[in-house]
Amino acid sequence: MSLGKNIKLRRVELGMPAKELAERVGVSPSYISKIESDVLSPSLELLSRLVKELDVSYGELLMGPSPTARADPSSDYVAVVRAEDRMTVRIPARDVIYEILTPDLQGDYEFVLVNQEPHEGGEEFFAHEEGRESVLVLEGTLRVDISETTYKLEAGDCLTLDATLPHRYLNEADERATWIFIACPPSL
């Protein structure tokens, strides 16, 4: 399902009229209609407000509800995600492709392979209510801005940060950046 369809599904599930959602996130009802019809993609700032008002995770809006139940961590559990079966997410308004390496985003952490095209990345800073994030650059370079400090990472470099700090990831180079992203708890 698409982002717009997932937003509409969640809104309807909550019994919330489009007009009410529009008022809560500060846009017009016709704008919500265009998002739900996949005519427009929300900015990251608007997507953040939608996540809050719809009381869902980014992952649920981007990929829809997980088709599999969360594994019982007290039981013996093994899951294999074949390369051809990975869930793939493209973040609206950015040329970044996320390949989810874990079976879903319902566990204690998320493990993601990120392919970021040249000169693409977050224009806006974001922060989470809790957690940590780690990134390991596999190919290319990655700029990570955390509050007012900039870190330039090259292949093999790994950075871990407090996810409550304002941060963003950018590829300023002329080549694709490929990196691994781990977040605990899941933040997509």
C-alpha positions in Angstrom: 0.0 0.0 0.0 1.1 3.6 -0.6 1.8 6.3 2.0 -1.4 8.1 1.2 -3.5 5.0 1.4 -1.9 4.1 4.8 -2.7 7.6 6.1 -6.3 7.3 5.0 -6.6 3.8 6.4 -5.3 5.0 9.8 -7.5 8.1 9.8 -10.6 6.0 9.0 -9.6 3.4 11.6 -9.6 6.2 14.2 -13.0 7.5 13.0 -11.4 10.9 12.2 -12.8 13.1 9.4 -10.3 14.5 7.0 -11.3 18.0 8.0 -10.3 17.2 11.6 -7.0 15.8 10.7 -6.3 18.8 8.5 -7.0 21.2 11.3 -4.8 19.2 13.7 -1.8 19.2 11.4 -2.3 22.7 10.0 -3.2 22.1 6.4 -6.4 22.3 4.3 -8.8 19.4 3.9 -8.1 19.4 0.2 -4.4 19.0 0.9 -5.1 15.9 3.1 -7.2 14.6 0.2 -4.4 15.0 -2.2 -1.9 13.3 0.1 -4.4 10.4 0.7 -4.8 10.1 -3.1 -1.0 10.1 -3.6 -1.2 13.3 -5.7 1.1 15.0 -3.2 3.8 13.8 -0.8 4.0 15.4 2.7 7.2 17.2 3.7 9.1 15.5 6.6 7.8 18.1 9.0 4.2 17.4 8.0 4.8 13.7 8.0 6.0 14.1 11.6 2.8 15.9 12.6 0.7 13.2 10.9 2.6 10.5 12.8 1.8 12.3 16.0 -1.9 13.0 15.3 -2.6 9.5 13.9 -0.7 7.9 16.8 1.4 5.6 14.6 5.1 5.0 13.8 6.7 6.3 10.6 7.1 2.6 9.6 3.4 2.0 9.9 2.6 5.0 7.7 5.3 4.3 5.1 4.8 0.5 4.9 1.4 -0.2 6.5 0.6 -2.5 9.4 3.1 -5.3 9.7 1.6 -8.5 8.2 3.4 -10.7 10.8 2.9 -10.7 14.5 5.8 -9.6 16.7 8.0 -12.5 17.7 7.9 -13.7 21.3 11.5 -12.8 22.5 11.2 -15.5 25.2 10.9 -18.3 22.6 13.5 -19.6 20.2 13.2 -17.3 17.2 14.9 -17.3 13.9 13.9 -15.1 10.9 15.6 -14.9 7.5 14.9 -12.0 5.2 16.1 -12.9 1.7 17.5 -10.0 -0.3 14.7 -10.2 -2.8 12.1 -10.1 0.0 13.2 -7.0 1.8 10.6 -4.3 2.5 11.7 -1.2 0.7 10.7 2.3 1.7 11.3 5.6 -0.2 10.9 8.6 2.0 8.8 11.3 0.4 10.5 14.4 -0.8 14.0 12.8 -0.6 15.8 10.4 -3.0 16.7 7.9 -0.2 15.8 4.2 -0.4 15.5 2.2 2.9 15.7 -1.6 2.7 14.4 -3.1 6.0 16.7 -5.9 7.0 14.7 -7.1 9.9 11.4 -9.0 9.3 9.4 -6.0 10.4 9.6 -2.8 12.5 7.8 -4.2 15.5 10.8 -5.5 17.4 13.1 -3.8 19.9 15.3 -2.3 17.1 15.4 -1.7 13.4 18.2 -2.7 11.0 18.1 -0.9 7.7 20.3 -0.7 4.6 20.2 2.9 3.2 21.0 3.9 -0.4 21.2 7.7 -0.7 21.7 9.3 -4.0 24.2 12.2 -4.5 23.4 15.5 -3.0 20.3 14.1 -1.2 19.3 14.0 2.4 17.5 15.6 5.2 16.9 19.3 4.9 15.2 19.4 8.3 16.6 18.3 11.6 14.6 15.7 13.5 14.7 14.1 16.9 13.0 11.2 18.7 11.5 11.0 22.2 14.0 8.3 23.2 16.7 5.9 21.9 20.0 5.6 20.1 21.0 5.4 16.5 24.1 4.0 14.9 25.2 4.4 11.3 28.0 2.4 9.5 29.1 3.8 6.1 29.7 1.0 3.6 30.3 3.1 0.5 30.7 6.8 -0.3 30.6 9.5 2.4 27.9 10.7 4.7 27.5 14.0 6.6 25.8 13.7 9.9 24.7 16.9 11.6 23.9 16.6 15.3 22.7 19.8 17.0 25.4 22.3 15.9 28.2 19.8 15.2 29.0 18.2 11.8 30.6 14.8 11.4 32.0 13.6 8.0 31.9 9.8 7.7 33.7 7.7 5.1 33.5 4.0 4.3 34.2 2.0 7.4 33.3 4.8 9.9 30.6 4.2 12.5 28.8 6.9 14.5 26.4 6.3 17.4 24.2 9.1 18.8 21.5 9.9 21.3 18.4 10.0 19.1 16.8 12.7 21.2 19.3 15.2 19.8 18.3 17.1 16.7 20.1 15.4 13.8 20.0 14.8 10.0 21.8 12.7 7.4 23.1 14.1 4.1 25.0 12.8 1.1 26.9 15.9 -0.2 29.1 13.9 -2.5 28.8 13.2 -6.3 28.4 9.5 -5.7 25.8 7.3 -4.0 26.3 6.7 -0.2 25.4 3.3 1.1 25.1 2.9 4.9 23.6 0.7 7.6 21.3 2.2 10.1 20.3 0.7 13.4 17.8 2.4 15.7 16.7 1.3 19.1 13.7 1.6 19.5 12.6 1.5 15.9 12.1 5.1 14.6 11.0 4.7 10.9 
